[in-house]
Amino acid sequence: MIATVYNGCGSSYKLGSLDNASLSVELNSGDPCEDELFKVFASQIHPFVQQNCSACHGLGGQSGIFFAQQDPIAAYYVFENTGITKWSTYVTSNHQSGLTGPQNQALADSAVAAWNAVWTAPVCDADRPPDQTAVTTDKVMAATATAKVITWNLDTESNRMGQFGGSSISISVRTAPVAGGGMAYYFTALTLKGPTNAASQPINVSGIWVRVNGTRYALGTTFSLTTSMANPNQTVVLSSATMVDGQMPAAADTIGLEFDKIAIGPLL
């Protein structure tokens, strides 16, 4: 939650330099989480964007994204839809020379820290969507030239134990030579088996990453766009593509899987 796009159109601003009228306004939305996030916006963001961004992001500005409009409540609702991560990226980049850049790092860090402190606090528990990320345990590969299937019971071998109705996932791994010499890991046949209870909702998954020795293999994007589901007791081959990890295999190397989203029932 929070805004972004910075087309600065004004003079420089320093954190705490403005006594902005927005500081005396309360949201009173009926949602305590929203009310507390608004206080962060009103005290740390709105004064800055009012002075620096209103020509483009004020009401009627050329951007069409009016998070710098004078009304702090209306500005807040525009701002939170864009997201604080994007906002902090723009305000510390060269997006608008002389107005955005590294000189705003302290301001951005302060705002992000304050926003996240509210967002992760109990007052926002009801507003946060459930965490649908997951990671399996790491298993020693002990891979050879003969393909070997490694399987995880997601209920007992993931960081979200007991949430997957007995579903499991597996991947085939082997070693083989690579061009130019040396050996590498070859991963393929990523397969999902659905819940064991016939009355269960299907298991849904989106975005899968291979972990080698406890670290996501970031260059291995082969399965990262995978989106699929498995009904109860159904086995689904999620991908038959092959991903190659060019590191030299070692006897103690481990493998695990990370999921951007995985859940019984719909993904949020």
BALOBA-1460 file (C-alpha; in Angstrom, 3 decimals):
// residues 268
<rec num="1" residu="m" x="0.000" y="0.000" z="0.000"/>
<rec num="2" residu="i" x="1.157" y="3.597" z="-0.826"/>
<rec num="3" residu="a" x="1.836" y="5.723" z="-3.796"/>
<rec num="4" residu="t" x="4.577" y="6.353" z="-6.158"/>
<rec num="5" residu="v" x="5.014" y="8.128" z="-9.352"/>
<rec num="6" residu="y" x="7.022" y="11.222" z="-8.658"/>
<rec num="7" residu="n" x="6.995" y="14.006" z="-11.197"/>
<rec num="8" residu="g" x="8.405" y="16.640" z="-8.921"/>
<rec num="9" residu="c" x="7.415" y="20.159" z="-9.841"/>
<rec num="10" residu="g" x="8.461" y="22.432" z="-7.027"/>
<rec num="11" residu="s" x="11.174" y="23.570" z="-4.652"/>
<rec num="12" residu="s" x="13.215" y="21.324" z="-2.403"/>
<rec num="13" residu="y" x="11.753" y="19.897" z="0.800"/>
<rec num="14" residu="k" x="13.449" y="18.630" z="3.930"/>
<rec num="15" residu="l" x="11.878" y="16.159" z="6.317"/>
<rec num="16" residu="g" x="9.946" y="18.059" z="8.968"/>
<rec num="17" residu="s" x="10.306" y="21.413" z="7.224"/>
<rec num="18" residu="l" x="6.587" y="22.044" z="6.686"/>
<rec num="19" residu="d" x="3.815" y="22.654" z="9.181"/>
<rec num="20" residu="n" x="1.205" y="21.189" z="6.823"/>
<rec num="21" residu="a" x="-2.508" y="21.495" z="7.470"/>
<rec num="22" residu="s" x="-2.888" y="17.780" z="6.789"/>
<rec num="23" residu="l" x="-1.295" y="17.034" z="10.163"/>
<rec num="24" residu="s" x="-4.449" y="18.230" z="11.970"/>
<rec num="25" residu="v" x="-6.805" y="16.055" z="9.883"/>
<rec num="26" residu="e" x="-7.955" y="12.611" z="10.992"/>
<rec num="27" residu="l" x="-9.268" y="9.960" z="8.636"/>
<rec num="28" residu="n" x="-11.837" y="8.369" z="10.996"/>
<rec num="29" residu="s" x="-12.563" y="5.675" z="8.426"/>
<rec num="30" residu="g" x="-13.821" y="3.124" z="10.928"/>
<rec num="31" residu="d" x="-10.798" y="0.949" z="10.076"/>
<rec num="32" residu="p" x="-8.065" y="1.443" z="12.708"/>
<rec num="33" residu="c" x="-5.393" y="0.216" z="10.298"/>
<rec num="34" residu="e" x="-6.339" y="2.763" z="7.631"/>
<rec num="35" residu="d" x="-6.487" y="5.507" z="10.238"/>
<rec num="36" residu="e" x="-2.949" y="4.770" z="11.438"/>
<rec num="37" residu="l" x="-1.544" y="4.515" z="7.899"/>
<rec num="38" residu="f" x="-3.143" y="7.842" z="7.095"/>
<rec num="39" residu="k" x="-1.255" y="9.439" z="9.994"/>
<rec num="40" residu="v" x="2.025" y="8.307" z="8.411"/>
<rec num="41" residu="f" x="0.980" y="9.718" z="5.053"/>
<rec num="42" residu="a" x="-0.198" y="13.002" z="6.556"/>
<rec num="43" residu="s" x="2.949" y="13.557" z="8.594"/>
<rec num="44" residu="q" x="5.716" y="12.224" z="6.345"/>
<rec num="45" residu="i" x="4.470" y="12.070" z="2.750"/>
<rec num="46" residu="h" x="1.761" y="14.629" z="2.050"/>
<rec num="47" residu="p" x="3.827" y="17.698" z="3.005"/>
<rec num="48" residu="f" x="6.602" y="16.614" z="0.663"/>
<rec num="49" residu="v" x="4.405" y="15.829" z="-2.322"/>
<rec num="50" residu="q" x="2.366" y="18.994" z="-1.801"/>
<rec num="51" residu="q" x="5.454" y="21.165" z="-2.113"/>
<rec num="52" residu="n" x="7.285" y="19.192" z="-4.792"/>
<rec num="53" residu="c" x="4.719" y="17.351" z="-6.896"/>
<rec num="54" residu="s" x="1.469" y="19.297" z="-6.956"/>
<rec num="55" residu="a" x="1.936" y="20.782" z="-10.437"/>
<rec num="56" residu="c" x="1.797" y="17.291" z="-11.935"/>
<rec num="57" residu="h" x="0.070" y="15.300" z="-9.195"/>
<rec num="58" residu="g" x="-2.203" y="17.933" z="-7.708"/>
<rec num="59" residu="l" x="-5.875" y="17.892" z="-8.609"/>
<rec num="60" residu="g" x="-6.128" y="18.405" z="-12.376"/>
<rec num="61" residu="g" x="-2.397" y="17.844" z="-12.913"/>
<rec num="62" residu="q" x="-1.109" y="16.294" z="-16.109"/>
<rec num="63" residu="s" x="-0.310" y="12.914" z="-14.530"/>
<rec num="64" residu="g" x="-3.898" y="12.018" z="-13.676"/>
<rec num="65" residu="i" x="-2.628" y="10.497" z="-10.414"/>
<rec num="66" residu="f" x="-3.550" y="13.058" z="-7.797"/>
<rec num="67" residu="f" x="-1.716" y="12.011" z="-4.629"/>
<rec num="68" residu="a" x="-0.452" y="15.579" z="-4.144"/>
<rec num="69" residu="q" x="-3.890" y="17.222" z="-4.142"/>
<rec num="70" residu="q" x="-4.590" y="19.595" z="-1.284"/>
<rec num="71" residu="d" x="-7.199" y="17.418" z="0.433"/>
<rec num="72" residu="p" x="-5.033" y="14.975" z="2.428"/>
<rec num="73" residu="i" x="-7.753" y="12.350" z="2.719"/>
<rec num="74" residu="a" x="-8.438" y="12.228" z="-1.017"/>
<rec num="75" residu="a" x="-4.682" y="12.293" z="-1.649"/>
<rec num="76" residu="y" x="-4.148" y="9.388" z="0.741"/>
<rec num="77" residu="y" x="-6.587" y="7.104" z="-1.050"/>
<rec num="78" residu="v" x="-4.844" y="7.784" z="-4.353"/>
<rec num="79" residu="f" x="-1.428" y="7.386" z="-2.774"/>
<rec num="80" residu="e" x="-1.937" y="4.015" z="-1.073"/>
<rec num="81" residu="n" x="-3.146" y="2.384" z="-4.278"/>
<rec num="82" residu="t" x="0.223" y="2.910" z="-5.936"/>
<rec num="83" residu="g" x="2.336" y="1.395" z="-3.164"/>
<rec num="84" residu="i" x="5.064" y="2.577" z="-0.831"/>
<rec num="85" residu="t" x="7.767" y="0.462" z="-2.442"/>
<rec num="86" residu="k" x="7.249" y="2.088" z="-5.815"/>
<rec num="87" residu="w" x="7.039" y="5.548" z="-4.253"/>
<rec num="88" residu="s" x="10.285" y="5.136" z="-2.329"/>
<rec num="89" residu="t" x="12.012" y="3.886" z="-5.475"/>
<rec num="90" residu="y" x="10.965" y="6.919" z="-7.496"/>
<rec num="91" residu="v" x="11.699" y="9.507" z="-4.831"/>
<rec num="92" residu="t" x="15.281" y="8.297" z="-4.417"/>
<rec num="93" residu="s" x="15.950" y="7.815" z="-8.137"/>
<rec num="94" residu="n" x="16.760" y="10.320" z="-10.894"/>
<rec num="95" residu="h" x="13.099" y="10.350" z="-11.921"/>
<rec num="96" residu="q" x="12.969" y="14.166" z="-11.686"/>
<rec num="97" residu="s" x="16.443" y="15.689" z="-11.689"/>
<rec num="98" residu="g" x="17.056" y="18.002" z="-8.772"/>
<rec num="99" residu="l" x="13.944" y="16.950" z="-6.887"/>
<rec num="100" residu="t" x="14.222" y="13.170" z="-6.654"/>
<rec num="101" residu="g" x="17.434" y="11.340" z="-5.966"/>
<rec num="102" residu="p" x="19.732" y="10.088" z="-3.193"/>
<rec num="103" residu="q" x="19.190" y="13.312" z="-1.234"/>
<rec num="104" residu="n" x="15.719" y="11.965" z="-0.354"/>
<rec num="105" residu="q" x="16.966" y="8.654" z="1.037"/>
<rec num="106" residu="a" x="16.480" y="9.621" z="4.688"/>
<rec num="107" residu="l" x="12.963" y="10.852" z="4.002"/>
<rec num="108" residu="a" x="12.049" y="7.698" z="2.088"/>
<rec num="109" residu="d" x="13.580" y="5.382" z="4.695"/>
<rec num="110" residu="s" x="11.719" y="7.154" z="7.492"/>
<rec num="111" residu="a" x="8.382" y="6.967" z="5.675"/>
<rec num="112" residu="v" x="8.804" y="3.323" z="4.677"/>
<rec num="113" residu="a" x="9.808" y="2.308" z="8.195"/>
<rec num="114" residu="a" x="6.851" y="4.129" z="9.726"/>
<rec num="115" residu="w" x="4.413" y="2.672" z="7.181"/>
<rec num="116" residu="n" x="5.695" y="-0.874" z="7.624"/>
<rec num="117" residu="a" x="5.642" y="-0.555" z="11.399"/>
<rec num="118" residu="v" x="1.904" y="0.125" z="11.195"/>
<rec num="119" residu="w" x="1.220" y="-2.453" z="8.469"/>
<rec num="120" residu="t" x="2.874" y="-5.274" z="10.418"/>
<rec num="121" residu="a" x="1.351" y="-4.290" z="13.781"/>
<rec num="122" residu="p" x="-1.693" y="-6.033" z="15.327"/>
<rec num="123" residu="v" x="-3.885" y="-3.066" z="14.380"/>
<rec num="124" residu="c" x="-3.608" y="-4.212" z="10.737"/>
<rec num="125" residu="d" x="-4.011" y="-7.955" z="11.313"/>
<rec num="126" residu="a" x="-7.521" y="-7.941" z="9.847"/>
<rec num="127" residu="d" x="-6.439" y="-5.955" z="6.773"/>
<rec num="128" residu="r" x="-3.473" y="-8.063" z="5.714"/>
<rec num="129" residu="p" x="-4.171" y="-10.902" z="3.289"/>
<rec num="130" residu="p" x="-2.961" y="-14.301" z="4.473"/>
<rec num="131" residu="d" x="0.627" y="-15.135" z="3.633"/>
<rec num="132" residu="q" x="0.514" y="-17.537" z="0.699"/>
<rec num="133" residu="t" x="4.254" y="-17.804" z="0.169"/>
<rec num="134" residu="a" x="5.935" y="-21.023" z="1.223"/>
<rec num="135" residu="v" x="9.271" y="-22.812" z="1.203"/>
<rec num="136" residu="t" x="10.009" y="-26.510" z="1.489"/>
<rec num="137" residu="t" x="12.667" y="-28.111" z="3.603"/>
<rec num="138" residu="d" x="16.067" y="-28.609" z="1.973"/>
<rec num="139" residu="k" x="17.021" y="-32.143" z="0.934"/>
<rec num="140" residu="v" x="20.403" y="-33.523" z="-0.054"/>
<rec num="141" residu="m" x="20.316" y="-34.187" z="-3.806"/>
<rec num="142" residu="a" x="23.035" y="-36.848" z="-4.082"/>
<rec num="143" residu="a" x="22.412" y="-36.546" z="-7.824"/>
<rec num="144" residu="t" x="24.002" y="-38.722" z="-10.471"/>
<rec num="145" residu="a" x="23.668" y="-39.138" z="-14.222"/>
<rec num="146" residu="t" x="20.529" y="-41.193" z="-13.556"/>
<rec num="147" residu="a" x="17.450" y="-39.051" z="-12.975"/>
<rec num="148" residu="k" x="16.261" y="-39.066" z="-9.368"/>
<rec num="149" residu="v" x="12.860" y="-37.881" z="-8.169"/>
<rec num="150" residu="i" x="12.810" y="-35.823" z="-4.961"/>
<rec num="151" residu="t" x="9.424" y="-35.397" z="-3.278"/>
<rec num="152" residu="w" x="8.127" y="-33.159" z="-0.488"/>
<rec num="153" residu="n" x="4.985" y="-33.717" z="1.547"/>
<rec num="154" residu="l" x="3.899" y="-30.099" z="1.817"/>
<rec num="155" residu="d" x="2.125" y="-30.729" z="5.131"/>
<rec num="156" residu="t" x="5.223" y="-32.011" z="6.881"/>
<rec num="157" residu="e" x="8.125" y="-30.685" z="4.809"/>
<rec num="158" residu="s" x="7.370" y="-26.972" z="4.417"/>
<rec num="159" residu="n" x="7.238" y="-23.898" z="6.620"/>
<rec num="160" residu="r" x="3.411" y="-24.020" z="6.550"/>
<rec num="161" residu="m" x="2.887" y="-27.435" z="8.045"/>
<rec num="162" residu="g" x="-0.604" y="-28.876" z="8.051"/>
<rec num="163" residu="q" x="-2.057" y="-26.388" z="5.546"/>
<rec num="164" residu="f" x="-2.036" y="-28.417" z="2.320"/>
<rec num="165" residu="g" x="-4.298" y="-31.418" z="2.897"/>
<rec num="166" residu="g" x="-1.599" y="-33.995" z="2.216"/>
<rec num="167" residu="s" x="-0.554" y="-32.449" z="-1.112"/>
<rec num="168" residu="s" x="2.958" y="-33.157" z="-2.363"/>
<rec num="169" residu="i" x="5.325" y="-31.835" z="-5.000"/>
<rec num="170" residu="s" x="8.273" y="-33.461" z="-6.717"/>
<rec num="171" residu="i" x="11.050" y="-32.679" z="-9.159"/>
<rec num="172" residu="s" x="13.520" y="-34.806" z="-11.094"/>
<rec num="173" residu="v" x="17.237" y="-34.024" z="-10.820"/>
<rec num="174" residu="r" x="20.306" y="-35.443" z="-12.536"/>
<rec num="175" residu="t" x="23.825" y="-34.358" z="-13.404"/>
<rec num="176" residu="a" x="25.202" y="-34.062" z="-16.914"/>
<rec num="177" residu="p" x="28.090" y="-32.415" z="-18.754"/>
<rec num="178" residu="v" x="27.770" y="-28.835" z="-19.990"/>
<rec num="179" residu="a" x="29.294" y="-27.180" z="-23.033"/>
<rec num="180" residu="g" x="32.848" y="-26.086" z="-22.355"/>
<rec num="181" residu="g" x="33.474" y="-28.810" z="-19.806"/>
<rec num="182" residu="g" x="32.341" y="-29.493" z="-16.276"/>
<rec num="183" residu="m" x="29.064" y="-30.804" z="-14.898"/>
<rec num="184" residu="a" x="25.751" y="-29.209" z="-13.966"/>
<rec num="185" residu="y" x="22.401" y="-30.002" z="-12.394"/>
<rec num="186" residu="y" x="19.401" y="-30.594" z="-14.652"/>
<rec num="187" residu="f" x="15.955" y="-30.159" z="-13.080"/>
<rec num="188" residu="t" x="12.726" y="-31.216" z="-14.808"/>
<rec num="189" residu="a" x="9.337" y="-32.941" z="-14.411"/>
<rec num="190" residu="l" x="8.007" y="-30.582" z="-11.753"/>
<rec num="191" residu="t" x="4.890" y="-32.399" z="-10.546"/>
<rec num="192" residu="l" x="2.119" y="-31.528" z="-8.065"/>
<rec num="193" residu="k" x="-0.215" y="-34.025" z="-6.393"/>
<rec num="194" residu="g" x="-3.464" y="-32.694" z="-4.975"/>
<rec num="195" residu="p" x="-4.997" y="-33.094" z="-1.517"/>
<rec num="196" residu="t" x="-5.736" y="-36.612" z="-0.288"/>
<rec num="197" residu="n" x="-9.254" y="-35.716" z="0.929"/>
<rec num="198" residu="a" x="-11.695" y="-36.074" z="-1.962"/>
<rec num="199" residu="a" x="-13.887" y="-33.338" z="-0.469"/>
<rec num="200" residu="s" x="-11.071" y="-30.787" z="-0.349"/>
<rec num="201" residu="q" x="-10.756" y="-27.735" z="-2.547"/>
<rec num="202" residu="p" x="-7.948" y="-27.986" z="-5.122"/>
<rec num="203" residu="i" x="-4.436" y="-26.821" z="-4.351"/>
<rec num="204" residu="n" x="-3.376" y="-23.786" z="-6.387"/>
<rec num="205" residu="v" x="0.178" y="-22.638" z="-7.043"/>
<rec num="206" residu="s" x="1.788" y="-19.686" z="-8.787"/>
<rec num="207" residu="g" x="5.513" y="-19.038" z="-9.193"/>
<rec num="208" residu="i" x="7.967" y="-21.769" z="-8.223"/>
<rec num="209" residu="w" x="11.696" y="-21.336" z="-7.638"/>
<rec num="210" residu="v" x="14.454" y="-23.876" z="-7.051"/>
<rec num="211" residu="r" x="16.677" y="-23.392" z="-4.010"/>
<rec num="212" residu="v" x="20.197" y="-24.781" z="-4.062"/>
<rec num="213" residu="n" x="22.041" y="-24.978" z="-0.751"/>
<rec num="214" residu="g" x="19.391" y="-22.874" z="0.947"/>
<rec num="215" residu="t" x="19.428" y="-19.999" z="-1.551"/>
<rec num="216" residu="r" x="17.000" y="-19.260" z="-4.369"/>
<rec num="217" residu="y" x="18.641" y="-19.851" z="-7.736"/>
<rec num="218" residu="a" x="17.613" y="-16.446" z="-9.097"/>
<rec num="219" residu="l" x="18.831" y="-17.133" z="-12.631"/>
<rec num="220" residu="g" x="16.636" y="-20.216" z="-12.808"/>
<rec num="221" residu="t" x="13.356" y="-18.680" z="-13.927"/>
<rec num="222" residu="t" x="12.115" y="-21.768" z="-15.803"/>
<rec num="223" residu="f" x="9.323" y="-22.485" z="-13.315"/>
<rec num="224" residu="s" x="8.798" y="-18.949" z="-11.998"/>
<rec num="225" residu="l" x="5.773" y="-18.254" z="-14.238"/>
<rec num="226" residu="t" x="4.101" y="-21.576" z="-13.483"/>
<rec num="227" residu="t" x="0.453" y="-21.178" z="-12.500"/>
<rec num="228" residu="s" x="-1.646" y="-24.306" z="-12.068"/>
<rec num="229" residu="m" x="-3.834" y="-26.368" z="-9.764"/>
<rec num="230" residu="a" x="-4.380" y="-29.981" z="-8.744"/>
<rec num="231" residu="n" x="-7.723" y="-31.383" z="-7.660"/>
<rec num="232" residu="p" x="-7.919" y="-33.917" z="-4.826"/>
<rec num="233" residu="n" x="-5.860" y="-37.015" z="-5.634"/>
<rec num="234" residu="q" x="-4.938" y="-35.597" z="-9.045"/>
<rec num="235" residu="t" x="-1.330" y="-35.588" z="-10.260"/>
<rec num="236" residu="v" x="-0.420" y="-32.669" z="-12.505"/>
<rec num="237" residu="v" x="2.867" y="-32.155" z="-14.346"/>
<rec num="238" residu="l" x="3.407" y="-28.456" z="-13.777"/>
<rec num="239" residu="s" x="6.328" y="-28.249" z="-16.186"/>
<rec num="240" residu="s" x="8.255" y="-30.681" z="-18.352"/>
<rec num="241" residu="a" x="10.833" y="-28.021" z="-19.223"/>
<rec num="242" residu="t" x="14.414" y="-28.490" z="-18.049"/>
<rec num="243" residu="m" x="16.257" y="-25.969" z="-15.920"/>
<rec num="244" residu="v" x="20.055" y="-26.082" z="-15.781"/>
<rec num="245" residu="d" x="22.084" y="-24.918" z="-12.795"/>
<rec num="246" residu="g" x="25.649" y="-24.567" z="-14.016"/>
<rec num="247" residu="q" x="27.374" y="-24.841" z="-10.646"/>
<rec num="248" residu="m" x="29.709" y="-27.798" z="-10.194"/>
<rec num="249" residu="p" x="27.764" y="-30.473" z="-8.251"/>
<rec num="250" residu="a" x="29.024" y="-31.435" z="-4.811"/>
<rec num="251" residu="a" x="28.068" y="-34.371" z="-2.624"/>
<rec num="252" residu="a" x="26.429" y="-32.293" z="0.101"/>
<rec num="253" residu="d" x="24.405" y="-29.993" z="-2.196"/>
<rec num="254" residu="t" x="20.770" y="-29.552" z="-1.183"/>
<rec num="255" residu="i" x="17.592" y="-28.670" z="-3.045"/>
<rec num="256" residu="g" x="14.384" y="-27.009" z="-1.909"/>
<rec num="257" residu="l" x="11.481" y="-25.183" z="-3.532"/>
<rec num="258" residu="e" x="10.015" y="-21.725" z="-2.964"/>
<rec num="259" residu="f" x="6.493" y="-20.681" z="-3.917"/>
<rec num="260" residu="d" x="5.353" y="-17.145" z="-4.656"/>
<rec num="261" residu="k" x="1.829" y="-18.324" z="-3.812"/>
<rec num="262" residu="i" x="0.417" y="-21.711" z="-2.845"/>
<rec num="263" residu="a" x="-2.823" y="-22.517" z="-1.061"/>
<rec num="264" residu="i" x="-5.756" y="-24.839" z="-0.754"/>
<rec num="265" residu="g" x="-8.498" y="-22.826" z="-2.419"/>
<rec num="266" residu="p" x="-8.104" y="-19.547" z="-4.320"/>
<rec num="267" residu="l" x="-4.892" y="-17.543" z="-4.501"/>
<rec num="268" residu="l" x="-5.241" y="-13.960" z="-3.311"/>
